[in-house]
Amino acid sequence: MWPSIGGTPINEFQTEGYFSMAFPILFPTGAAYFNGTQMNGITAGHYFTHLMKYDDRRFAKLPRFRFFALHTEIRWRANATGQVYKRQHPGEAHLTVDDLRDMISCEGERFSNKVVHYGASLRGTRQYWFRERNHLIAMIDTQGLSTIFFTHSAADPQWPELANLICPEDLAGSFPHVHGLAWLPNALNVEHLLSSQPDLVESTKQQIIEYADNIISTINPAVLPDGSNFSDAPPPTVDPHICNKPYSEVTDFEEDLTDLIATCQQHTCCSESYCFRTRNGKQEFRFGFPKNLKAQTTINITEEEPVILTACNDGMLNSFNPIQITSWHANVDMQYIVSRNRVVQYCTMYVTKSETRSQSLRDTFTNIACSLKEGNRSLKAVQKLLINCFGDRDFLTQETCHLLLQLPLYKASRSFINLSLDGSREVQNNTHEGERVTAHSVLNHYTSHPTTSQFNSITLLDFICQYTVLKELSNEPKMRSKEVIV
């Protein structure tokens, strides 16, 4: 049936077959319609993942459908999460539109903060990324400082197979980056840099400098000792592009490294809108370029924190590891960590940098409360707040497809457990009539552990770290096979 056209939006939960109405070439028979509710164990996420992987690729090839699919799934997931919030906060279910409008003040902001906290379970939201940032910081507090922070950039314009799939408007924006922390074996204890013993500080400096020089470089092999280049001409354009050259075809690794550095690591293409910022009325580089030239790596200990400055013969060169860049064959970055403040800054800057809030929660709540109609209950406001968690920024094509394909947004060598000491418990989404709505908390399992010598003297933290708990309290905890961060 062809859709009717008018000024009133259709109800996606009551209009059967509206997918085929909007995309008749994708659903020519009107079959395989999904109405947003779980059917036979198939969720909206499973449904859209299946369509994106469909054999003839018609769903993945249509640019508008991927964004339609993501926005549809976002609304459905936000509505389901709103139901979870309602079940865990039954005392707020009776709030009317007038009650919500009376809360337009600090009270409304507190209400909004409670609601958007549930956005941490919605992948891609600001709350999700802040939770992952907190996991990283907890890992640092538990495992000690990481050795390096690294970045792998996606050379999308140089990989033609991928560039052909990217919308032209995305080519003008930023591309995805892979950011990571690594704990390397035999790394030095940087905490000794803050020791009160001068001899220990100096010996630690020299050991760290020697270790760092073996893994990180800001030396351009094309720069002569007098500071000039072998050639002032830009690197020749080769076909295929150096980033697209198959690794199996590389015969001279030193030449390949030199070409990669000249092509990918030098900061040469500056634009005022991207590379500069204005501070105190003056323009300056955002990324610290040009760097100071240094013959040797040094560590300066200021009143605030230690700072490592690597040997550098090219002020416009990004730091790298030779094996890293020749393996990745695109732009990279690597920083040696000597300060907790610096690594927390990295986590804050890079893990959450794409998440920009367009307006405050108070303003958001005010707009939502004023838009509600008489008869709406608090659930409507909750669902709109959760949808807003997604709506405060744009999603590029790559991230959209990543979310639809349910690919992991992060990977870690440790598992994480959130311990809540306020008595709150996790709400189970997929429950049936008569089943428990809330899961047993870790505290419930700890206080109900078996009364044997194995458990009598165990602390709460040790219990969480060493044992995994099953669904029912009567089941005996099992030893963990993998270390966790609490």
C-alpha positions as CSV (number, residue, x, y, z in Angstrom):
1,M,0.0,0.0,0.0
2,W,1.4,3.4,-1.0
3,P,1.7,5.7,2.1
4,S,-0.6,8.7,2.4
5,I,1.2,12.0,2.5
6,G,0.3,14.7,5.0
7,G,1.5,16.9,7.8
8,T,0.8,14.5,10.6
9,P,3.6,12.0,11.4
10,I,2.6,8.3,11.3
11,N,2.7,6.1,14.3
12,E,5.5,3.7,13.7
13,F,4.1,1.2,16.3
14,Q,0.6,1.2,14.8
15,T,1.2,1.6,11.1
16,E,1.8,-1.9,9.7
17,G,4.3,-2.1,6.8
18,Y,5.6,1.4,7.0
19,F,9.1,0.2,6.2
20,S,7.9,-1.0,2.8
21,M,6.0,2.2,2.3
22,A,9.1,4.3,2.9
23,F,11.5,2.0,1.0
24,P,9.5,0.0,-1.6
25,I,12.6,-0.9,-3.5
26,L,14.0,-2.6,-0.4
27,F,10.8,-4.4,0.6
28,P,9.1,-5.0,-2.8
29,T,6.8,-7.7,-1.4
30,G,6.2,-6.0,2.0
31,A,7.5,-9.1,3.8
32,A,10.0,-9.3,6.7
33,Y,8.4,-6.4,8.5
34,F,9.5,-5.7,12.1
35,N,7.3,-3.7,14.5
36,G,9.8,-2.9,17.2
37,T,8.8,-5.6,19.7
38,Q,10.8,-8.7,20.3
39,M,9.5,-11.6,18.2
40,N,10.7,-15.2,18.8
41,G,13.8,-13.9,20.5
42,I,14.7,-11.6,17.6
43,T,15.5,-8.0,18.8
44,A,15.6,-4.9,16.7
45,G,19.4,-5.1,16.8
46,H,19.4,-8.6,15.4
47,Y,16.9,-7.5,12.7
48,F,18.9,-4.5,11.4
49,T,22.2,-6.4,11.6
50,H,20.6,-9.1,9.4
51,L,19.4,-6.5,6.9
52,M,22.9,-4.8,6.7
53,K,24.4,-8.2,6.0
54,Y,21.7,-9.3,3.5
55,D,23.1,-11.2,0.6
56,D,22.4,-8.8,-2.2
57,R,23.7,-5.8,-0.1
58,R,20.7,-3.6,-1.2
59,F,20.1,-2.4,2.4
60,A,23.8,-1.6,3.1
61,K,24.2,0.2,-0.3
62,L,21.3,2.7,0.2
63,P,22.7,5.6,2.1
64,R,19.4,6.8,3.6
65,F,18.4,3.4,5.0
66,R,21.4,3.0,7.3
67,F,20.5,6.3,9.1
68,F,16.8,5.5,9.1
69,A,17.6,2.1,10.7
70,L,19.9,3.6,13.3
71,H,17.4,6.3,14.3
72,T,14.6,3.7,14.4
73,E,16.6,1.4,16.6
74,I,17.6,4.3,18.9
75,R,14.0,5.2,19.5
76,W,13.0,1.7,20.2
77,R,15.9,1.1,22.6
78,A,15.3,4.4,24.4
79,N,11.6,3.5,24.8
80,A,12.5,0.0,26.2
81,T,15.1,1.6,28.6
82,G,12.4,4.1,29.7
83,Q,10.2,1.1,30.7
84,V,13.1,-0.2,32.7
85,Y,13.5,3.1,34.5
86,K,9.7,3.1,35.2
87,R,9.9,-0.4,36.7
88,Q,12.8,0.6,39.0
89,H,11.3,4.0,40.0
90,P,7.6,3.1,40.5
91,G,7.1,6.2,42.8
92,E,7.6,8.5,39.8
93,A,5.2,6.7,37.5
94,H,2.2,8.8,38.7
95,L,3.8,12.2,37.9
96,T,1.6,14.3,35.6
97,V,2.5,16.9,33.1
98,D,1.8,19.6,35.6
99,D,4.1,17.9,38.1
100,L,6.9,17.7,35.6
101,R,6.4,21.4,34.6
102,D,6.6,22.3,38.3
103,M,10.0,20.6,38.4
104,I,11.5,23.1,35.9
105,S,14.4,24.1,38.2
106,C,17.2,22.3,40.0
107,E,14.7,19.5,40.8
108,G,14.1,18.9,37.1
109,E,17.8,18.7,36.5
110,R,18.2,16.1,39.3
111,F,15.3,14.1,37.7
112,S,17.1,14.4,34.3
113,N,20.4,13.3,35.7
114,K,18.8,10.1,37.2
115,V,17.2,9.3,33.8
116,V,20.2,9.9,31.6
117,H,22.3,7.7,33.9
118,Y,20.4,4.8,32.2
119,G,21.9,6.0,28.9
120,A,25.1,4.3,29.8
121,S,23.5,1.0,28.6
122,L,22.8,2.6,25.1
123,R,25.9,2.2,22.9
124,G,27.1,5.4,21.4
125,T,25.7,7.8,23.9
126,R,27.8,10.3,25.9
127,Q,26.9,8.4,29.1
128,Y,28.2,5.1,27.5
129,W,31.6,6.7,26.6
130,F,31.9,8.3,30.0
131,R,31.4,4.9,31.6
132,E,34.1,3.4,29.4
133,R,36.4,6.2,30.3
134,N,35.8,5.5,34.0
135,H,36.6,1.8,33.3
136,L,39.9,2.9,31.8
137,I,40.7,5.1,34.8
138,A,39.8,2.3,37.2
139,M,42.1,0.0,35.3
140,I,44.9,2.5,35.7
141,D,44.3,2.8,39.4
142,T,44.3,-1.0,39.7
143,Q,47.1,-2.0,37.3
144,G,49.3,1.1,37.6
145,L,50.1,3.6,34.8
146,S,50.0,2.3,31.3
147,T,53.3,2.5,29.3
148,I,52.0,4.1,26.1
149,F,49.0,5.8,24.6
150,F,48.6,5.1,20.9
151,T,46.4,6.2,18.0
152,H,45.7,4.5,14.7
153,S,44.0,6.8,12.2
154,A,41.8,5.4,9.4
155,A,43.3,6.4,6.0
156,D,39.8,6.3,4.4
157,P,40.6,8.5,1.3
158,Q,43.6,6.4,0.5
159,W,41.8,3.0,0.6
160,P,39.6,3.3,-2.5
161,E,37.4,0.3,-1.7
162,L,36.3,2.0,1.5
163,A,36.3,5.5,0.2
164,N,33.8,4.5,-2.5
165,L,31.3,3.5,0.2
166,I,31.6,6.8,2.1
167,C,29.1,9.6,1.5
168,P,30.7,12.7,0.1
169,E,29.5,14.7,3.1
170,D,31.4,12.4,5.4
171,L,34.7,13.0,3.5
172,A,34.5,16.6,4.8
173,G,34.3,15.4,8.4
174,S,36.5,13.5,10.7
175,F,37.3,9.8,10.4
176,P,37.3,7.2,13.0
177,H,40.4,6.6,15.1
178,V,41.5,3.7,17.2
179,H,42.8,4.9,20.5
180,G,44.4,2.5,23.1
181,L,46.4,2.1,26.2
182,A,49.1,-0.6,26.5
183,W,50.9,-2.0,29.5
184,L,54.3,-3.2,28.1
185,P,56.5,-5.8,29.8
186,N,59.6,-4.6,31.6
187,A,58.5,-1.0,31.6
188,L,60.0,1.3,34.3
189,N,58.1,2.4,37.4
190,V,57.5,6.1,36.6
191,E,56.4,6.8,40.2
192,H,60.1,6.9,41.1
193,L,60.4,10.2,39.2
194,L,58.6,11.8,42.1
195,S,60.9,10.3,44.7
196,S,62.6,12.5,47.3
197,Q,65.9,10.6,46.6
198,P,67.8,12.5,43.8
199,D,69.9,9.5,42.9
200,L,66.8,7.3,42.4
201,V,65.2,10.1,40.3
202,E,68.2,10.5,38.0
203,S,68.7,6.7,37.5
204,T,65.0,6.3,36.7
205,K,65.2,9.2,34.2
206,Q,68.0,7.6,32.3
207,Q,66.3,4.2,32.3
208,I,63.0,5.6,31.1
209,I,64.8,7.6,28.4
210,E,66.6,4.6,27.1
211,Y,63.4,2.5,27.1
212,A,61.3,5.2,25.4
213,D,63.9,5.8,22.7
214,N,63.7,2.1,21.8
215,I,59.9,2.3,21.1
216,I,59.0,5.9,20.2
217,S,60.6,8.2,17.6
218,T,60.2,11.7,16.3
219,I,63.2,11.5,14.0
220,N,62.6,12.0,10.3
221,P,65.2,9.9,8.4
222,A,64.9,12.3,5.4
223,V,66.3,15.3,7.4
224,L,70.0,16.0,7.2
225,P,72.1,16.9,10.2
226,D,72.0,20.6,9.3
227,G,68.2,20.5,9.5
228,S,67.5,20.5,5.7
229,N,65.7,17.8,3.8
230,F,67.3,15.6,1.2
231,S,64.7,17.2,-1.2
232,D,62.5,20.2,-0.7
233,A,60.0,18.8,-3.1
234,P,56.9,17.0,-1.7
235,P,57.0,13.2,-1.8
236,P,56.1,11.9,-5.3
237,T,52.6,10.7,-6.0
238,V,52.7,7.0,-6.4
239,D,50.1,4.6,-7.7
240,P,48.9,2.9,-5.6
241,H,49.1,5.4,-2.8
242,I,51.7,4.4,-0.2
243,C,48.9,3.6,2.3
244,N,47.3,1.3,-0.2
245,K,50.5,-0.6,-1.1
246,P,50.2,-4.3,-0.2
247,Y,52.6,-5.3,2.5
248,S,53.6,-8.3,0.4
249,E,55.0,-5.9,-2.2
250,V,57.3,-4.0,0.1
251,T,60.9,-4.9,-0.7
252,D,62.8,-2.1,0.9
253,F,61.5,-1.5,4.4
254,E,63.7,1.5,5.1
255,E,62.4,3.2,2.0
256,D,58.9,2.3,2.9
257,L,59.3,3.8,6.3
258,T,60.7,7.0,4.9
259,D,57.8,7.3,2.4
260,L,55.2,6.6,5.2
261,I,56.7,9.3,7.4
262,A,56.8,11.9,4.6
263,T,53.2,11.1,3.6
264,C,51.4,10.3,6.8
265,Q,53.3,11.7,9.8
266,Q,54.3,15.2,8.8
267,H,51.7,17.9,9.7
268,T,51.7,19.9,6.5
269,C,48.2,20.5,5.3
270,C,47.0,23.2,7.7
271,S,43.6,25.0,7.6
272,E,42.7,27.8,9.9
273,S,39.4,26.3,10.8
274,Y,40.9,23.0,11.9
275,C,44.6,23.5,12.9
276,F,44.4,26.8,14.6
277,R,42.7,28.2,17.7
278,T,42.5,31.7,19.1
279,R,43.8,32.2,22.6
280,N,44.1,35.7,24.2
281,G,43.5,37.3,20.8
282,K,46.4,35.3,19.1
283,Q,46.2,32.3,16.8
284,E,48.2,29.3,17.8
285,F,48.5,25.6,16.7
286,R,46.1,23.3,18.4
287,F,48.4,20.3,18.3
288,G,51.6,21.8,19.7
289,F,53.3,22.2,16.3
290,P,56.0,23.1,15.5
291,K,57.7,21.1,18.2
292,N,61.0,22.2,19.6
293,L,64.0,20.5,18.0
294,K,66.0,18.4,20.4
295,A,69.2,16.3,20.0
296,Q,68.3,14.0,22.9
297,T,65.3,12.8,24.8
298,T,64.8,14.5,28.1
299,I,62.4,14.3,31.1
300,N,61.5,17.6,32.8
301,I,60.0,17.4,36.3
302,T,57.8,20.4,37.0
303,E,55.9,21.2,40.1
304,E,52.8,19.6,38.5
305,E,54.0,16.5,36.8
306,P,56.9,14.9,34.8
307,V,57.0,15.6,31.1
308,I,59.0,13.6,28.5
309,L,60.3,15.3,25.4
310,T,61.6,13.0,22.8
311,A,64.6,13.7,20.5
312,C,63.2,15.5,17.4
313,N,64.7,16.7,14.2
314,D,61.5,17.7,12.5
315,G,59.2,20.1,14.3
316,M,56.1,19.1,12.2
317,L,56.5,15.3,12.8
318,N,54.0,13.2,14.8
319,S,55.6,10.6,17.1
320,F,55.5,7.0,16.0
321,N,56.9,3.5,16.4
322,P,58.6,2.2,13.2
323,I,57.0,-1.3,13.5
324,Q,53.6,0.3,14.3
325,I,53.5,2.6,11.2
326,T,54.9,0.1,8.8
327,S,52.3,-2.4,9.9
328,W,49.3,0.0,9.9
329,H,50.4,1.8,6.8
330,A,48.6,5.0,7.7
331,N,48.9,7.9,10.2
332,V,49.7,6.9,13.8
333,D,50.6,8.4,17.1
334,M,52.3,7.1,20.2
335,Q,53.0,8.8,23.5
336,Y,55.1,7.5,26.4
337,I,53.2,7.9,29.7
338,V,55.1,9.4,32.7
339,S,52.1,11.1,34.4
340,R,48.8,9.9,35.7
341,N,47.3,13.4,35.0
342,R,48.4,13.1,31.4
343,V,46.9,9.7,30.8
344,V,43.6,10.7,32.4
345,Q,43.7,13.7,30.1
346,Y,44.1,11.4,27.1
347,C,41.2,9.3,28.3
348,T,39.0,12.3,28.7
349,M,40.1,14.0,25.4
350,Y,39.9,11.0,23.1
351,V,37.4,8.6,24.6
352,T,34.7,11.2,24.9
353,K,35.9,13.9,22.4
354,S,33.1,13.4,19.8
355,E,30.4,13.7,22.5
356,T,29.5,17.4,22.5
357,R,26.4,18.5,24.4
358,S,24.2,21.0,22.5
359,Q,22.4,22.3,25.6
360,S,22.3,21.7,29.3
361,L,20.1,19.0,30.9
362,R,18.0,21.7,32.5
363,D,17.3,23.3,29.2
364,T,16.6,19.9,27.7
365,F,14.2,19.0,30.5
366,T,12.4,22.4,30.2
367,N,11.9,21.9,26.4
368,I,10.5,18.3,27.0
369,A,8.2,19.3,29.8
370,C,6.8,22.2,27.8
371,S,6.2,19.9,24.8
372,L,4.2,17.3,26.7
373,K,0.5,17.1,26.2
374,E,-2.2,16.8,28.8
375,G,-2.6,13.2,29.8
376,N,1.1,12.3,29.2
377,R,2.8,10.6,32.1
378,S,6.4,10.8,33.3
379,L,7.3,7.8,31.1
380,K,7.0,10.0,28.1
381,A,9.5,12.5,29.5
382,V,11.8,9.7,30.5
383,Q,11.8,8.3,26.9
384,K,12.3,11.7,25.4
385,L,15.3,12.3,27.6
386,L,16.9,9.0,26.7
387,I,16.3,9.7,23.0
388,N,18.0,13.0,23.5
389,C,21.1,11.2,24.7
390,F,21.6,10.2,21.0
391,G,20.3,13.3,19.4
392,D,22.9,15.8,20.7
393,R,25.5,15.0,18.0
394,D,25.8,13.7,14.5
395,F,26.7,10.1,13.6
396,L,29.1,9.6,10.6
397,T,28.5,6.7,8.2
398,Q,31.3,4.5,9.7
399,E,30.0,4.8,13.3
400,T,26.4,4.2,12.1
401,C,27.3,1.0,10.3
402,H,29.4,-0.1,13.3
403,L,26.5,0.3,15.6
404,L,24.0,-1.4,13.2
405,L,26.4,-4.4,12.8
406,Q,26.7,-4.6,16.6
407,L,30.5,-4.6,16.3
408,P,32.3,-3.9,19.6
409,L,33.2,-0.2,20.2
410,Y,36.0,-1.1,22.5
411,K,38.1,-4.1,23.6
412,A,40.0,-4.6,26.9
413,S,42.2,-7.3,28.4
414,R,40.2,-7.1,31.6
415,S,36.5,-7.4,32.5
416,F,34.8,-4.7,34.6
417,I,32.3,-5.0,37.4
418,N,30.3,-2.0,38.7
419,L,29.8,-2.2,42.5
420,S,27.0,-0.2,43.8
421,L,26.9,0.3,47.6
422,D,23.5,2.2,47.7
423,G,21.4,-1.0,47.6
424,S,20.3,-0.5,44.0
425,R,19.9,-3.5,41.8
426,E,20.0,-4.2,38.1
427,V,16.7,-4.4,36.3
428,Q,16.2,-7.3,33.9
429,N,14.8,-6.4,30.6
430,N,13.5,-9.7,29.3
431,T,11.2,-10.9,32.0
432,H,7.8,-12.5,31.8
433,E,4.7,-12.2,34.0
434,G,5.5,-13.4,37.5
435,E,9.3,-13.4,37.1
436,R,11.7,-11.2,39.1
437,V,12.2,-7.8,37.7
438,T,15.4,-7.0,39.5
439,A,18.5,-9.1,39.5
440,H,20.3,-10.0,42.8
441,S,23.1,-7.6,43.5
442,V,26.6,-8.5,44.3
443,L,25.9,-7.6,47.9
444,N,23.0,-10.1,48.0
445,H,25.3,-12.8,46.7
446,Y,28.1,-11.9,49.2
447,T,25.8,-11.9,52.2
448,S,24.3,-15.3,51.1
449,H,27.6,-17.1,50.3
450,P,28.1,-20.6,51.6
451,T,29.1,-20.8,55.3
452,T,32.3,-22.8,54.7
453,S,35.9,-22.1,55.7
454,Q,36.5,-21.0,52.1
455,F,34.1,-18.1,52.4
456,N,34.0,-17.2,56.1
457,S,36.8,-14.7,56.2
458,I,36.7,-13.4,52.6
459,T,36.1,-9.7,52.1
460,L,33.6,-8.2,49.7
461,L,36.3,-7.0,47.3
462,D,38.1,-10.3,47.3
463,F,34.7,-12.1,46.8
464,I,34.0,-10.0,43.7
465,C,37.5,-10.3,42.2
466,Q,37.8,-14.1,42.8
467,Y,34.3,-15.5,42.2
468,T,31.6,-15.2,39.6
469,V,28.0,-15.3,40.8
470,L,25.2,-17.1,39.1
471,K,21.6,-16.0,38.7
472,E,20.1,-17.6,41.8
473,L,21.4,-17.1,45.4
474,S,21.3,-20.8,46.1
475,N,24.0,-21.5,43.5
476,E,27.5,-21.8,44.8
477,P,29.9,-19.1,43.4
478,K,32.5,-20.3,40.8
479,M,36.1,-19.3,40.7
480,R,36.8,-16.7,38.0
481,S,39.1,-17.6,35.1
482,K,39.9,-14.0,34.2
483,E,40.9,-11.0,36.2
484,V,38.3,-8.3,36.7
485,I,38.5,-4.6,37.6
486,V,36.0,-3.4,40.2
